[in-house]
Amino acid sequence: MIQNQTVFRSRFVHRINWLQSAFLDFVFPPQCVACRAYGALLCAACAQRVEPVGLTICECCGRPHPTTVAQCEQCRQQTGLSIRGVRIAAIHTSPMREAIHAFKYGQQPELAVPLARYLVAITQSPAWQATLRTVDGVVPVPLNRVRREERGYNQAELLASAFCYGVQLPLCSAWLARQRATQSQVGLSAVERRHNVQGAFVAASAVAGKRILLIDDVYTTGATMQACAEAALNAGAIVVYGLALACPR
């Protein structure tokens, strides 16, 4: 019953946001964030140009690989991996790069809807459909409080909300929180990234016995998702999966 109520609330909020966006689009026609054509924030032509990760991947981290492998060299070098498996929608190149930048830094939260469609699309395989049926809650990677106040929203949470609407799963943002501020991961090495986010997250007691799906926008080394998953598992979660919009080539 509680899960059904959560799904209904998520769908209701998504519908209200859609109506508000439709009204604004009528008054102020949007421009594509990549090609600047009028009509949509991400026009059909640019949406088709987004480069997918492809079918051959590392099944552990989800990054592209010449052949599908259980663990790539990068994953084998890490110990104590917390996430069961990650899937990534696209390569972080144009026009996905421009779309994510506008979404995060350009005050265009409405991009959550078209971008979430890429996440929905990559979970349509039989294997991921089976996984989604076991998921108890979708959890966005929490944003630093200061950054959230500056930005006005957490882009991962908006992305997760739109994804939940598409797959009819409950959004459970309160299950994970940042307990300390971290510096930006941009420009840091893989080792520095892991140290930067180590112990930065704390999970609520509600995650105990739950199967969780983490959502984030960009997956680089995976340090942030791993830290989130570790916090959830330490609080009693059964398993943690991950989805991300894009990763570097």
C-alpha positions as CSV (number, residue, x, y, z in Angstrom):
1,M,0.0,0.0,0.0
2,I,2.8,2.5,1.0
3,Q,4.7,1.7,-2.2
4,N,1.5,2.3,-4.3
5,Q,0.9,5.6,-2.6
6,T,4.5,6.6,-3.3
7,V,4.2,5.7,-6.9
8,F,0.9,7.7,-7.2
9,R,2.5,10.7,-5.6
10,S,5.5,10.6,-7.9
11,R,3.2,10.3,-11.0
12,F,1.0,13.2,-9.7
13,V,4.0,15.5,-9.1
14,H,5.4,14.6,-12.5
15,R,2.0,15.4,-14.2
16,I,1.9,18.8,-12.5
17,N,5.4,19.6,-13.6
18,W,4.6,18.6,-17.1
19,L,1.6,20.9,-17.2
20,Q,3.7,23.8,-15.9
21,S,6.3,23.1,-18.5
22,A,3.8,22.9,-21.3
23,F,2.4,26.3,-20.4
24,L,5.8,27.9,-20.3
25,D,6.7,26.3,-23.7
26,F,3.6,27.9,-25.2
27,V,4.5,31.3,-23.9
28,F,8.2,31.1,-24.4
29,P,9.1,28.5,-27.1
30,P,12.1,26.5,-26.0
31,Q,15.4,26.2,-27.8
32,C,17.4,23.1,-28.3
33,V,20.4,23.2,-25.9
34,A,22.7,21.7,-28.6
35,C,21.7,23.2,-31.9
36,R,19.6,26.2,-30.7
37,A,16.6,25.3,-33.0
38,Y,13.2,26.4,-31.6
39,G,10.7,23.8,-30.6
40,A,12.2,21.7,-27.8
41,L,15.0,21.7,-25.2
42,L,16.5,18.7,-26.9
43,C,15.2,18.6,-30.5
44,A,14.4,15.3,-32.2
45,A,17.5,15.5,-34.5
46,C,19.9,16.1,-31.6
47,A,18.2,13.4,-29.5
48,Q,18.9,10.9,-32.3
49,R,22.6,12.0,-32.4
50,V,23.2,11.0,-28.8
51,E,25.9,8.3,-28.8
52,P,24.8,5.2,-26.9
53,V,27.2,3.2,-24.8
54,G,26.5,0.2,-26.9
55,L,25.9,-3.5,-26.2
56,T,29.5,-4.6,-25.3
57,I,30.2,-3.3,-21.8
58,C,31.8,-4.2,-18.5
59,E,28.8,-5.7,-16.6
60,C,30.2,-4.4,-13.4
61,C,30.7,-0.7,-14.1
62,G,28.6,-0.4,-17.3
63,R,31.3,1.4,-19.3
64,P,31.9,0.5,-22.9
65,H,34.3,-2.3,-23.6
66,P,35.5,-4.0,-26.8
67,T,33.7,-7.2,-25.7
68,T,31.3,-7.8,-22.9
69,V,33.1,-8.8,-19.7
70,A,32.1,-9.5,-16.1
71,Q,34.8,-7.0,-14.9
72,C,37.0,-4.7,-16.9
73,E,40.6,-4.1,-15.8
74,Q,39.6,-0.9,-14.0
75,C,37.1,-2.8,-11.9
76,R,39.5,-5.7,-11.2
77,Q,41.9,-3.3,-9.7
78,Q,39.4,-2.1,-7.1
79,T,38.6,-4.1,-4.0
80,G,35.3,-4.2,-2.1
81,L,33.0,-3.0,-4.9
82,S,29.6,-2.2,-3.4
83,I,27.3,-2.0,-6.5
84,R,26.0,-5.1,-8.0
85,G,25.9,-3.7,-11.5
86,V,25.8,-0.3,-13.3
87,R,24.2,0.6,-16.6
88,I,25.0,3.8,-18.5
89,A,22.9,5.3,-21.3
90,A,25.3,7.3,-23.4
91,I,28.8,8.6,-24.1
92,H,29.5,12.1,-22.6
93,T,29.9,13.8,-26.0
94,S,27.8,16.3,-27.9
95,P,24.8,16.7,-27.7
96,M,24.4,14.7,-24.5
97,R,27.3,16.8,-23.0
98,E,25.5,20.1,-23.7
99,A,22.2,18.7,-22.4
100,I,23.7,17.6,-19.1
101,H,25.6,20.9,-18.7
102,A,22.4,22.9,-19.3
103,F,20.5,20.6,-16.9
104,K,23.0,21.0,-14.1
105,Y,24.3,24.5,-14.5
106,G,21.9,26.3,-16.9
107,Q,18.8,26.4,-14.7
108,Q,16.9,24.1,-17.0
109,P,15.5,21.5,-14.7
110,E,12.8,20.6,-17.2
111,L,15.4,18.7,-19.2
112,A,14.9,15.9,-16.6
113,V,12.0,14.5,-18.7
114,P,13.7,14.1,-22.1
115,L,16.9,12.9,-20.4
116,A,15.2,10.3,-18.2
117,R,13.9,8.6,-21.4
118,Y,17.4,7.4,-22.1
119,L,17.5,5.7,-18.7
120,V,14.1,4.1,-19.3
121,A,15.3,2.9,-22.7
122,I,18.3,1.1,-21.3
123,T,16.3,-0.8,-18.8
124,Q,14.0,-2.3,-21.4
125,S,16.2,-5.4,-21.8
126,P,14.7,-8.6,-20.3
127,A,17.6,-8.8,-17.7
128,W,17.0,-5.2,-16.5
129,Q,13.2,-5.6,-16.5
130,A,13.7,-8.6,-14.2
131,T,16.0,-6.5,-12.0
132,L,13.5,-3.6,-11.8
133,R,10.8,-5.9,-10.6
134,T,12.9,-6.6,-7.5
135,V,13.8,-3.0,-6.8
136,D,12.1,-1.5,-3.7
137,G,13.1,2.1,-4.2
138,V,14.9,4.5,-6.5
139,V,17.4,6.8,-4.8
140,P,19.1,9.8,-6.4
141,V,22.7,10.6,-5.5
142,P,22.4,13.4,-2.9
143,L,23.7,16.8,-3.7
144,N,25.8,19.0,-1.3
145,R,23.4,21.3,0.6
146,V,25.3,24.4,-0.4
147,R,25.3,23.4,-4.1
148,R,21.6,22.5,-3.9
149,E,20.7,25.9,-2.5
150,E,22.8,27.6,-5.2
151,R,21.3,25.5,-8.0
152,G,17.8,25.4,-6.6
153,Y,17.4,21.6,-7.2
154,N,19.3,18.3,-7.3
155,Q,19.5,17.3,-10.9
156,A,19.9,13.6,-9.9
157,E,16.6,13.8,-7.9
158,L,14.7,15.3,-10.8
159,L,16.1,12.7,-13.2
160,A,15.2,10.0,-10.8
161,S,11.7,11.4,-10.4
162,A,11.1,11.4,-14.2
163,F,12.6,7.9,-14.4
164,C,10.3,6.6,-11.7
165,Y,7.3,8.0,-13.6
166,G,8.3,6.1,-16.6
167,V,8.9,2.7,-14.9
168,Q,6.4,3.1,-12.0
169,L,8.8,2.7,-9.2
170,P,8.8,4.7,-5.9
171,L,11.2,7.6,-5.5
172,C,12.9,7.4,-2.1
173,S,15.1,10.4,-1.9
174,A,15.1,10.4,1.9
175,W,16.9,7.0,2.1
176,L,20.3,8.6,1.4
177,A,21.9,11.9,2.5
178,R,25.3,13.6,2.5
179,Q,26.7,13.9,6.0
180,R,29.6,16.1,5.0
181,A,30.5,18.5,2.2
182,T,32.9,17.4,-0.5
183,Q,34.9,19.3,-3.2
184,S,33.9,18.9,-6.8
185,Q,35.1,15.7,-8.3
186,V,36.0,17.5,-11.6
187,G,39.8,17.3,-12.2
188,L,40.5,14.8,-9.5
189,S,42.2,11.5,-10.2
190,A,40.5,8.2,-9.5
191,V,42.2,7.8,-6.2
192,E,41.5,11.4,-5.2
193,R,37.8,10.9,-6.1
194,R,37.5,7.9,-3.8
195,H,39.1,9.7,-0.9
196,N,37.0,12.8,-1.5
197,V,33.7,10.9,-1.1
198,Q,34.7,8.3,1.4
199,G,32.3,8.4,4.3
200,A,30.4,11.4,2.8
201,F,27.0,9.6,2.7
202,V,24.7,8.1,5.3
203,A,21.7,5.9,4.7
204,A,18.4,6.0,6.6
205,S,17.3,2.9,8.6
206,A,14.5,2.5,6.0
207,V,17.0,0.9,3.6
208,A,17.4,-2.2,5.8
209,G,16.3,-5.2,3.8
210,K,15.7,-3.2,0.6
211,R,16.9,-3.5,-2.9
212,I,18.0,-0.1,-4.2
213,L,18.6,1.5,-7.5
214,L,20.9,4.6,-7.5
215,I,20.5,7.3,-10.1
216,D,23.1,9.9,-11.2
217,D,23.8,12.0,-14.2
218,V,27.5,11.4,-15.0
219,Y,29.5,8.3,-14.1
220,T,33.3,8.8,-14.4
221,T,35.3,6.6,-12.0
222,G,32.2,5.4,-10.1
223,A,33.6,6.7,-6.8
224,T,30.4,8.6,-5.8
225,M,28.0,5.7,-6.6
226,Q,30.3,3.3,-4.8
227,A,30.3,5.5,-1.7
228,C,26.5,5.8,-1.8
229,A,26.2,2.0,-2.2
230,E,28.6,1.4,0.7
231,A,26.5,3.6,3.0
232,A,23.3,1.8,2.0
233,L,24.8,-1.7,2.5
234,N,26.2,-0.6,5.9
235,A,22.7,0.4,6.9
236,G,21.3,-3.0,5.9
237,A,20.4,-2.8,2.2
238,I,20.4,-6.1,0.5
239,V,21.7,-5.0,-2.9
240,V,22.4,-1.8,-4.8
241,Y,22.3,-1.2,-8.5
242,G,23.2,1.9,-10.5
243,L,22.0,3.9,-13.5
244,A,23.7,6.9,-15.0
245,L,23.0,9.1,-18.1
246,A,26.6,9.3,-19.4
247,C,30.2,8.4,-19.0
248,P,33.4,9.6,-20.7
249,R,34.5,7.6,-23.8
